[in-house]
């Protein structure tokens, strides 16, 4: 972040460098689709 780039600019770069971001996770699997659900809140109810 010392470069002065915005978080949106960093996220764009990360997406292009990542092997899983930007839809690449599904492209690199043999399944038709995948759901990856994560929460940063302990005990968070994912159905809500």
C-alpha positions in Angstrom: 0.0 0.0 0.0 3.0 2.3 0.2 2.8 2.7 -3.6 -0.3 4.9 -3.2 -2.4 2.5 -5.3 -6.1 2.2 -4.3 -7.5 -1.0 -2.9 -9.5 -1.4 -6.1 -6.2 -1.2 -8.1 -4.6 -3.7 -5.9 -7.5 -6.1 -6.2 -7.4 -5.8 -10.0 -3.7 -6.7 -10.0 -4.3 -9.6 -7.6 -7.1 -10.9 -9.8 -4.8 -11.0 -12.8 -1.9 -12.7 -10.9 -4.0 -15.2 -9.0 -4.6 -18.8 -10.2 -8.1 -18.9 -8.5 -9.5 -15.3 -8.6 -11.6 -14.0 -11.5 -13.3 -17.4 -12.3 -10.0 -19.3 -12.7 -10.8 -21.7 -9.8 -13.7 -23.3 -11.8 -11.7 -23.2 -15.0 -9.0 -25.3 -13.3 -11.3 -28.0 -11.9 -13.0 -31.0 -13.5 -16.4 -30.2 -12.0 -19.1 -28.0 -13.6 -19.3 -25.6 -10.7 -18.1 -25.0 -7.2 -19.4 -22.9 -4.2 -16.9 -21.5 -1.8 -18.5 -19.7 1.1 -16.4 -18.1 3.8 -17.1 -15.8 6.7 -14.7 -13.8 8.8 -17.1 -13.8 11.7 -16.8 -16.8 14.1 -20.1 -18.6 14.6 -21.6 -16.7 11.7 -24.8 -18.3 10.3 -24.2 -18.7 6.6 -27.8 -19.3 5.7 -28.7 -15.7 6.5 
